[in-house]
Amino acid sequence: MIFPSQYCAATGQGRRDEQEDRMLCLANLGTFAVADGIGGHPDGDIAAQMTVDVVRGVVLHHQASPEDPRLSPAEMVAQAAIEANRAVFEYGDSVASGPRTPGSTLTALRFPGFAGDSETDPEAVAVVQVGDSRLYRLRRGDPGKPYDAEQMTADHAGPYGLTMRMGKAPPYFAGVISLVTCQPGDILLLSTDGLWCHLQTPDDISREVSYCVRTRGFSEVAQWLVDCCERSGGRDNTTVILVEVGQRGEIVADGDSP
């Protein structure tokens, strides 16, 4: 069964006046997420914080409540997204009106085999996607070779902005749930759009991750990617989490930021 063997995370404000990105790293519960408050809408930072807080709450509840029905990883991230969307919508409904209510993106993943889970695919992570934050899977054929990156989520974006976001009226909300098959040695990269504004293709991401792993080590990669965006102009907030996939065994310490 796959397992998160180590992770690193970093965030940068760029040239924005405010930091509206948030992240969640519950490594000891196999759950990671990024959320990006929607620019041009009020209280994007609050919407993003509410999103990751509710995801954390759902995961902790199921971990601590063995009497509740057990959920698969896919069911858990789906429930977390539904509850987080409702919380953001209800908050937005109380402070604003019209189309520009508070909102956020959400990209979250859950590894199999953790407390509160039912039996599921032991070689896949469950992913929920809302908006235009992204998940990439990086894989290399042989140790020492460069990684190949593949985008595993599709952006909810159209010519006039996001087509799906946290904070939608619940009847119209639909997060996309998927299973991403992994193997030991893969890297899962979650990021807000500040990353791919500057590293625009999977090849760009592969190049920078491969270089940093080779020259500085895995623990430095997230900060390296944020610094790459800052050096390129830093047009937006940038938040990055990288999780290395291993077999079930030792796990790194848990952390949350910002």
C-alpha angles and dihedrals in degrees: 000000000000121000138181101258096180140344142191130197139187140170135195133190097215115189094325119118091229138030107237098165121102133183139196124206113180096163095166088056097042095242131127131169145170127201129187121199110229114256118233091029124096122260097008090157091055092048092051092046092049089050096056092039092056092046088052091048094052092049094047092047094055091044091053099039110066090166091068119089110275115248130209115239089256092052091048096053090044092053091045091053093048093050093044092049091051091050093050092045093051091048092048092048089057097050108030144023136206127037096314100073122142114288144162143189123242132201112171136164136194127200119220127254103040130132112289094026129121122217113292143148104321093204101049138074120218115233133194118198127195120163128343106316108112149218120213127186116212119198135169129198098221135016110269093024121115118268123251112219125209126185107234100185133059120228118244092220136129137173092283100043136277117358093200131026144153109275098048119139102274096243089058098042119109123166116193114240121200141162118232115200114221140181131203111284095032118126120217113206121196116188144165119235093269088081099052092042085074105020092047103175135044087245090059090052092045091053095051096042093047092049094049095045089051098045106027108015136249096286091065099049100091093051090044091056093048089049090051089057092046091051089050092056103282096236093174144016110285125204125176135180121183120191122189114215119227139158118275108290139089117010132200122246119279122251142174129200157212 
